[in-house]
Structures are given as structure tokens and as C-alpha cells.
Amino acid sequence: MKLFVGILLCSLVLGVSSQRWLTFLKEAGQGTKDMWRAYSDMREANYIGADKYFHARGNYDAARRGPGGAWAAKVISNARENSQRVTDFFKHRSSGHGAEDSKADQAANKWGRSGKDPNHFRPAGLPNKY
């Protein structure tokens, strides 16, 4: 409730129309679906070396929705990388997702969000379905 009131006050102070907020929220929802689709496809494909491609593709698709989609992609990408580090810390092990891999994932995320072609990261042999 406090968040809603805060957003409402900020929009009134900044003169942001409710239509723009609704558009932003719609884009964010669509971007979240794009990110989920890329994650689901990555899990389904289970293809070695395709991780960066799916990171870039999810961010690319979400960012094409507009500012709300790009925002959702950034929030989801950062949350995913941060949660992996916390999980590894508490399990006292490495999931193969160390600092270098996380850095590479974030580079692929930014690549996609910037509108660059996610196929740059596409591994040879990945089925055309993806």
C-alpha cells in the first residue's frame, strides 16, 4: 500500500499521466512473460553452452516492449544473479556460477537489453525451435 501511495504521489508531483503508468506496467508484465519464456525454453532445451543465448534473448524480447519491459528485464536479471550468489554462499559450494560466469551472464543480459541480436550468443547446433 505504501508503494502504491508513493508512486501515486511521485506521479502527481512529476506530472506523469496515469496513461503512461498503465503503459509502463503493461510493458513490465509483458517483459516478465518474455523473461519467463526464455527461462522455460532454456530449461527445456537443456543445451550445453546455450545459457548466454537465453539470457540475451529474454532481455532482448522484454526490452522491445518498451521502458517497462526493459525495467522488468533488468530487475529480473539482477535478482537471478544475486540469488545465485546467495544460494552458493549458504550451501558453501560453487554451482559453477562463480563471479566470472555471473559477469558473462550480465554482459549477455545487457547485450540483449541494448537491442543487439541475441543470436550472437547462439551455440552451434541449438535446435531452430529456440
Buried (B, 14 or more C-beta within 10 A) or exposed (E): EEEEEEEEEEBEEEEBEEEEBEBBEBBBBBBBBBBEBBBEBBEEBEBEEBBBBBBBBBBBBBBBBBBBBBBBBBBBBEEBBEEBBEEBEEEEEEEEBEEEBBEBBBBBBBBBBEEBEBEEBBEEEBEEEB
